[in-house]
Amino acid sequence: MQRNTIIFDMDGTILDTLEDLKNSLNYSLTLHGYPTRTLDEVRTFVGNGMPKLIERGLPSGVDSEKQADVYKDFTLYYKNHCKENTKPYDGVVEAIRNIRNAGYRTAVVSNKANYAVLELCDTFFSDVFHEAIGEMPGIEKKPAPDMINIILSRLNTTTDDAIYVGDSEVDIMTAKNANLPLIAVDWGFKTHQFLVEHDAHTIISHPDQLLAAIQEINRES
């Protein structure tokens, strides 16, 4: 069995988005009188969607109504500043183009808000992905498999045809819940040791290793 659909996480996998997320979070925190967060703190907050980023960035005990106010201002700011420091990891665009040229279909599934996923894909990967989806109302976020299944449906295929690529414990859980083999990358928000400790088995350290990892999974299937 050849798996010909490669699904990528976004933040920490194909794009380094951390600085813009930190700046947008700190803008909204400052606006509401809360202390700001460091880059290393924000690194531990991301992965479960933007509302959860706000919840984790706020001091404990802030009620849901106030969280919603901070999230609203975060969203307004991030929409206008999501590309100031964000960039693809070195070698990622070329690696994904090589995968497409080898006959694979490619897609993005992210817990980032859908508007940001689509804009960032259009800006940095306009000719790279066949499909992309982000967080939307009424659809369970990762690690639930729902968004994976939507992408597979759009591509008229199934989990038997797919491989998932991600950088975090959320991605490890997503792959398990969707019954997909995982390629974990350690150039993003989590370390190699962290990925090992969270039961990632195939881990790569540079995008030029991606095609070989895909081919190895297919040989073992």
Secondary structure, DSSP 4 states (H G I P E B T S, - for coil): ----EEEE--BTTTEE-HHHHHHHHHHHHHHTTPPP--HHHHHHH-SS-HHHHHHHHSPTT--HHHHHHHHHHHHHHHHHHTTSS-EEPTTHHHHHHHHHHTT-EEEEEEEEEHHHHHHHHHHH-TTT-SEEEEE-TTSPPTTSSHHHHHHHHHTT--GGGEEEEESSHHHHHHHHHHT--EEEESSSSS-HHHHHHTT--SEESSGGGHHHHHHHHHHH-
